[in-house]
């Protein structure tokens, strides 16, 4: 497929701009920039596990809305994603 046909969208993850292909999930964007989604109670970085919304490990805040499942949410241009973890 020609690169001209691949549309990219820009989102912000924890204050950092990230560009991904249209149709990518927020979980895919997090993986592409090596971000976790939150810290466990013991301080370990958590990340998507099941990829289908069952495990709830991928919860993030999107545009101020808390507990959004990153693995089930497509990236939209201009989204602001907050993981609650530090990179």
MMTF fields as JSON, N, C-alpha, C and O atoms, coordinates in Angstrom:
{
  "mmtfVersion": "1.0.0",
  "mmtfProducer": "UNKNOWN",
  "numBonds": 347,
  "numAtoms": 348,
  "numGroups": 87,
  "numChains": 1,
  "numModels": 1,
  "chainsPerModel": [1],
  "groupsPerChain": [87],
  "chainIdList": ["A"],
  "bondAtomList": [4, 2, 8, 6, 12, 10, 16, 14, 20, 18, 24, 22, 28, 26, 32, 30, 36, 34, 40, 38, 44, 42, 48, 46, 52, 50, 56, 54, 60, 58, 64, 62, 68, 66, 72, 70, 76, 74, 80, 78, 84, 82, 88, 86, 92, 90, 96, 94, 100, 98, 104, 102, 108, 106, 112, 110, 116, 114, 120, 118, 124, 122, 128, 126, 132, 130, 136, 134, 140, 138, 144, 142, 148, 146, 152, 150, 156, 154, 160, 158, 164, 162, 168, 166, 172, 170, 176, 174, 180, 178, 184, 182, 188, 186, 192, 190, 196, 194, 200, 198, 204, 202, 208, 206, 212, 210, 216, 214, 220, 218, 224, 222, 228, 226, 232, 230, 236, 234, 240, 238, 244, 242, 248, 246, 252, 250, 256, 254, 260, 258, 264, 262, 268, 266, 272, 270, 276, 274, 280, 278, 284, 282, 288, 286, 292, 290, 296, 294, 300, 298, 304, 302, 308, 306, 312, 310, 316, 314, 320, 318, 324, 322, 328, 326, 332, 330, 336, 334, 340, 338, 344, 342],
  "bondOrderList": [1, 1, 1, 1, 1, 1, 1, 1, 1, 1, 1, 1, 1, 1, 1, 1, 1, 1, 1, 1, 1, 1, 1, 1, 1, 1, 1, 1, 1, 1, 1, 1, 1, 1, 1, 1, 1, 1, 1, 1, 1, 1, 1, 1, 1, 1, 1, 1, 1, 1, 1, 1, 1, 1, 1, 1, 1, 1, 1, 1, 1, 1, 1, 1, 1, 1, 1, 1, 1, 1, 1, 1, 1, 1, 1, 1, 1, 1, 1, 1, 1, 1, 1, 1, 1, 1],
  "groupList": [{"groupName": "UNK", "atomNameList": ["N", "CA", "C", "O"], "elementList": ["N", "C", "C", "O"], "formalChargeList": [0, 0, 0, 0], "bondAtomList": [1, 0, 2, 1, 3, 2], "bondOrderList": [1, 1, 2], "singleLetterCode": "X", "chemCompType": "L-PEPTIDE LINKING"}],
  "groupTypeList": [0, 0, 0, 0, 0, 0, 0, 0, 0, 0, 0, 0, 0, 0, 0, 0, 0, 0, 0, 0, 0, 0, 0, 0, 0, 0, 0, 0, 0, 0, 0, 0, 0, 0, 0, 0, 0, 0, 0, 0, 0, 0, 0, 0, 0, 0, 0, 0, 0, 0, 0, 0, 0, 0, 0, 0, 0, 0, 0, 0, 0, 0, 0, 0, 0, 0, 0, 0, 0, 0, 0, 0, 0, 0, 0, 0, 0, 0, 0, 0, 0, 0, 0, 0, 0, 0, 0],
  "groupIdList": [1, 2, 3, 4, 5, 6, 7, 8, 9, 10, 11, 12, 13, 14, 15, 16, 17, 18, 19, 20, 21, 22, 23, 24, 25, 26, 27, 28, 29, 30, 31, 32, 33, 34, 35, 36, 37, 38, 39, 40, 41, 42, 43, 44, 45, 46, 47, 48, 49, 50, 51, 52, 53, 54, 55, 56, 57, 58, 59, 60, 61, 62, 63, 64, 65, 66, 67, 68, 69, 70, 71, 72, 73, 74, 75, 76, 77, 78, 79, 80, 81, 82, 83, 84, 85, 86, 87],
  "secStructList": [7, 7, 4, 4, 4, 7, 7, 3, 3, 3, 3, 3, 3, 6, 6, 3, 3, 3, 3, 3, 3, 6, 6, 7, 5, 2, 2, 2, 2, 2, 2, 2, 6, 6, 7, 7, 1, 3, 3, 7, 6, 6, 1, 7, 3, 3, 7, 7, 7, 1, 1, 1, 1, 1, 1, 7, 6, 6, 3, 3, 3, 3, 6, 6, 3, 3, 3, 3, 3, 4, 4, 4, 7, 5, 7, 7, 6, 6, 7, 3, 3, 3, 7, 1, 1, 7, 7],
  "xCoordList": [0.834, 0.0, 0.882, 1.876, 0.527, 1.289, 1.219, 0.177, 2.334, 2.343, 1.367, 0.858, 1.096, 0.158, -1.25, -2.057, -1.554, -2.88, -3.018, -4.133, -1.899, -1.944, -2.105, -1.193, -3.234, -3.478, -2.944, -3.106, -2.318, -1.761, -2.594, -3.143, -2.681, -3.334, -2.339, -1.43, -2.524, -1.633, -2.412, -3.484, -1.857, -2.428, -1.331, -0.158, -1.718, -0.752, -0.864, -1.947, 0.251, 0.291, 1.182, 2.381, 0.579, 1.313, 2.139, 3.286, 1.55, 2.207, 3.135, 3.659, 3.349, 4.249, 3.45, 2.571, 3.734, 3.026, 3.44, 4.616, 2.463, 2.68, 1.881, 0.728, 2.476, 1.787, 1.64, 2.616, 0.415, 0.127, -0.765, -1.356, -0.856, -1.745, -3.192, -3.539, -4.032, -5.458, -5.945, -5.542, -6.791, -7.304, -6.574, -7.013, -5.454, -4.702, -5.429, -6.066, -5.329, -5.897, -4.929, -3.747, -5.46, -4.595, -3.566, -2.427, -3.943, -2.982, -1.827, -0.679, -2.104, -1.044, -0.133, 1.086, -0.717, 0.086, 0.97, 2.13, 0.429, 1.22, 2.383, 3.492, 2.131, 3.192, 4.257, 5.447, 3.831, 4.762, 5.729, 6.872, 5.271, 6.166, 6.688, 7.227, 6.526, 7.036, 6.507, 7.245, 5.226, 4.578, 3.791, 3.253, 3.728, 2.797, 1.492, 1.357, 0.54, -0.738, -0.964, -1.719, -0.327, -0.462, 0.553, 1.267, 0.611, 1.484, 0.648, -0.448, 1.167, 0.485, 0.636, 1.35, -0.03, 0.08, 1.497, 1.866, 2.29, 3.687, 4.647, 5.863, 4.093, 4.921, 5.421, 6.218, 4.962, 5.381, 4.537, 3.345, 5.166, 4.476, 3.546, 3.965, 2.297, 1.308, 1.105, 1.369, 0.639, 0.416, -0.729, -1.119, -1.282, -2.354, -1.927, -0.787, -2.843, -2.529, -3.381, -2.844, -4.693, -5.559, -5.876, -6.105, -5.891, -6.192, -7.65, -7.989, -8.543, -9.969, -10.851, -12.059, -10.27, -11.037, -11.428, -12.138, -10.99, -11.378, -10.515, -11.035, -9.209, -8.288, -8.28, -7.884, -8.704, -8.755, -7.375, -7.296, -6.303, -4.951, -4.602, -3.606, -5.388, -5.051, -5.816, -5.861, -6.408, -7.202, -6.358, -5.289, -6.863, -6.225, -7.325, -8.511, -6.929, -7.869, -7.717, -6.601, -8.835, -8.826, -9.699, -10.892, -9.092, -9.802, -10.558, -11.675, -9.929, -10.511, -11.452, -11.881, -11.777, -12.666, -11.825, -10.968, -12.067, -11.254, -11.708, -12.835, -10.826, -11.095, -11.499, -12.328, -10.915, -11.142, -10.226, -9.047, -10.753, -9.948, -9.166, -9.747, -7.853, -6.991, -7.035, -6.893, -7.23, -7.223, -8.502, -8.556, -9.527, -10.809, -11.137, -12.226, -10.204, -10.458, -9.511, -8.291, -10.09, -9.281, -8.75, -9.415, -7.562, -6.966, -7.717, -8.068, -7.954, -8.545, -7.6, -6.964, -7.519, -6.639, -6.956, -8.112, -5.927, -6.064, -6.385, -6.493, -6.541, -6.836, -5.729, -4.552, -6.126, -5.17, -5.333, -6.387, -4.271, -4.281, -3.372, -2.233, -3.883, -3.079, -3.07, -4.115, -1.853, -1.73, -1.657, -1.976, -1.25, -1.075, 0.253, 0.561, 1.048, 2.382, 3.409, 3.117, 4.598, 5.681, 6.569, 6.77, 7.1, 7.962, 9.406, 10.29],
  "yCoordList": [-1.177, 0.0, 1.244, 1.308, 2.191, 3.425, 4.22, 4.266, 4.846, 5.666, 6.817, 7.291, 7.278, 8.376, 7.976, 8.84, 6.683, 6.213, 5.996, 5.898, 5.921, 5.707, 7.04, 7.867, 7.245, 8.478, 8.319, 7.267, 9.348, 9.336, 10.27, 11.261, 9.95, 10.821, 11.133, 10.351, 12.276, 12.705, 12.737, 13.334, 12.087, 12.124, 12.562, 12.631, 12.853, 13.218, 12.205, 11.989, 11.591, 10.63, 11.196, 11.395, 11.452, 12.019, 13.233, 13.382, 14.095, 15.337, 15.235, 16.248, 14.027, 13.824, 13.541, 12.679, 14.244, 13.964, 12.619, 12.255, 11.897, 10.585, 10.547, 10.978, 10.04, 9.915, 8.435, 7.686, 8.017, 6.613, 6.547, 7.547, 5.363, 5.176, 5.245, 4.782, 5.825, 5.854, 4.415, 3.545, 4.159, 2.818, 2.083, 1.015, 2.639, 2.021, 2.26, 3.296, 1.301, 1.499, 2.31, 2.441, 2.841, 3.553, 2.593, 2.99, 1.341, 0.348, 0.174, 0.041, 0.171, 0.052, 1.277, 1.152, 2.448, 3.672, 3.619, 4.03, 3.116, 2.977, 2.016, 2.263, 0.93, -0.05, 0.543, 0.286, 1.334, 1.92, 2.895, 3.04, 3.553, 4.502, 3.939, 4.673, 2.629, 1.918, 2.511, 2.66, 2.845, 3.381, 2.278, 1.386, 2.341, 1.497, 2.248, 3.36, 1.662, 2.336, 2.873, 3.829, 2.282, 2.756, 2.029, 1.146, 2.408, 1.723, 0.822, 1.195, -0.361, -1.257, -0.711, 0.268, -1.339, -0.882, -1.049, -0.403, -1.908, -2.079, -1.224, -1.318, -0.373, 0.535, -0.002, 0.653, -1.193, -1.761, -1.201, -0.939, -1.026, -0.54, -1.624, -2.767, -1.275, -2.202, -1.892, -0.777, -2.877, -2.719, -3.618, -4.512, -3.397, -4.264, -5.729, -6.06, -6.587, -8.004, -8.833, -9.566, -8.722, -9.604, -9.065, -9.843, -7.745, -7.148, -7.176, -6.833, -7.585, -7.625, -7.042, -7.275, -6.295, -5.564, -6.324, -5.781, -7.557, -8.365, -8.065, -7.941, -7.95, -7.844, -6.463, -6.329, -5.445, -4.066, -3.476, -2.438, -4.105, -3.608, -2.394, -1.72, -2.112, -1.034, 0.259, 1.139, 0.385, 1.585, 2.852, 2.915, 3.856, 5.167, 6.226, 5.9, 7.481, 8.591, 9.16, 9.383, 9.391, 9.947, 11.193, 11.133, 12.312, 13.588, 13.838, 14.357, 13.46, 13.69, 12.599, 12.636, 11.65, 10.545, 9.4, 8.864, 9.027, 8.008, 6.598, 6.386, 5.646, 4.203, 3.773, 2.88, 4.407, 4.026, 2.845, 2.862, 1.831, 0.67, 0.995, 1.149, 1.1, 1.473, 0.449, 0.805, -0.818, -1.866, -1.871, -2.506, -1.167, -1.144, 0.235, 0.439, 1.175, 2.552, 2.953, 2.874, 3.384, 3.819, 5.229, 6.063, 5.48, 6.814, 7.756, 7.408, 8.953, 10.033, 11.225, 11.477, 11.939, 13.101, 14.058, 14.421, 14.457, 15.435, 14.866, 15.629, 13.556, 12.964, 13.246, 13.323, 13.399, 13.544, 12.343, 12.143, 11.541, 10.313, 10.496, 10.947, 10.144, 10.195, 8.807, 8.205, 8.311, 6.963, 6.918, 5.896, 7.995, 7.992, 7.407, 7.357, 6.961, 6.438, 7.427, 8.281, 7.312, 8.186, 7.392, 6.191, 8.074, 7.384, 7.598, 7.096],
  "zCoordList": [0.0, 0.0, 0.0, 0.723, -0.782, -0.889, 0.412, 1.065, 0.782, 1.988, 1.881, 2.897, 0.67, 0.48, 0.909, 1.252, 0.895, 1.272, 2.781, 3.294, 3.485, 4.92, 5.633, 5.624, 6.236, 6.973, 8.39, 9.009, 8.891, 10.235, 11.107, 10.624, 12.375, 13.342, 14.446, 14.725, 15.061, 16.141, 17.444, 17.534, 18.442, 19.774, 20.735, 20.367, 21.952, 22.981, 24.112, 24.656, 24.461, 25.56, 26.652, 26.456, 27.803, 28.945, 28.545, 28.966, 27.733, 27.334, 26.142, 25.679, 25.636, 24.496, 23.224, 23.238, 22.126, 20.874, 20.289, 20.302, 19.781, 19.162, 17.872, 17.844, 16.813, 15.534, 15.203, 15.236, 14.882, 14.561, 13.33, 12.923, 12.745, 11.601, 12.051, 13.138, 11.208, 11.479, 11.631, 10.859, 12.6, 12.837, 13.936, 14.364, 14.407, 15.504, 16.82, 17.009, 17.72, 19.048, 19.901, 19.585, 20.978, 21.911, 22.492, 22.738, 22.716, 23.218, 22.242, 22.669, 20.946, 19.942, 19.989, 19.869, 20.161, 20.271, 21.512, 21.466, 22.618, 23.843, 23.631, 24.102, 22.928, 22.663, 21.742, 21.921, 20.757, 19.795, 20.47, 20.037, 21.518, 22.198, 23.514, 24.342, 23.701, 24.885, 26.188, 27.162, 26.189, 27.386, 28.076, 27.421, 29.37, 30.11, 30.248, 29.737, 30.924, 31.085, 32.478, 32.658, 33.459, 34.837, 35.693, 35.219, 36.962, 37.895, 38.795, 39.213, 39.088, 40.013, 41.424, 41.64, 42.383, 43.767, 44.305, 45.286, 43.672, 44.093, 43.276, 43.444, 42.371, 41.595, 40.271, 39.6, 39.88, 38.598, 37.451, 37.612, 36.31, 35.132, 34.595, 34.416, 34.339, 33.805, 32.33, 31.881, 31.583, 30.144, 29.721, 30.472, 28.519, 28.042, 28.067, 27.744, 28.449, 28.546, 27.587, 26.757, 27.695, 26.915, 25.523, 24.597, 25.366, 24.066, 23.678, 22.545, 24.605, 24.272, 25.369, 25.375, 26.289, 27.279, 28.528, 29.375, 28.669, 29.817, 31.044, 32.152, 30.851, 31.99, 32.635, 33.793, 31.916, 32.42, 32.735, 33.392, 32.289, 32.556, 31.698, 31.963, 30.695, 29.761, 30.034, 29.174, 31.202, 31.499, 31.488, 32.095, 30.785, 30.703, 30.775, 30.741, 30.872, 30.741, 29.337, 28.867, 28.675, 27.318, 27.315, 27.614, 26.977, 26.953, 28.253, 28.248, 29.37, 30.681, 31.166, 32.319, 30.34, 30.728, 31.276, 30.574, 32.52, 33.185, 32.841, 32.393, 33.055, 32.929, 31.512, 31.34, 30.52, 29.127, 28.806, 29.161, 28.144, 27.763, 26.499, 25.424, 26.629, 25.505, 24.377, 23.207, 24.724, 23.694, 22.86, 21.807, 23.328, 22.626, 22.048, 21.51, 22.157, 21.739, 20.615, 20.756, 19.498, 18.357, 18.586, 19.201, 18.091, 18.157, 17.233, 16.106, 17.738, 16.944, 17.009, 18.032, 15.919, 15.854, 17.001, 17.217, 17.727, 18.799, 20.168, 21.128, 20.296, 21.601, 22.599, 22.245, 23.846, 24.933, 25.843, 26.446, 25.937, 26.717, 27.919, 27.789, 29.087, 30.306, 30.91, 31.159, 31.141, 31.669, 33.188, 33.796, 33.789, 35.23, 35.654, 36.845, 34.686, 34.992, 34.502, 33.665, 35.019, 34.556, 33.618, 33.802, 32.609, 31.646, 31.996, 31.302]
}
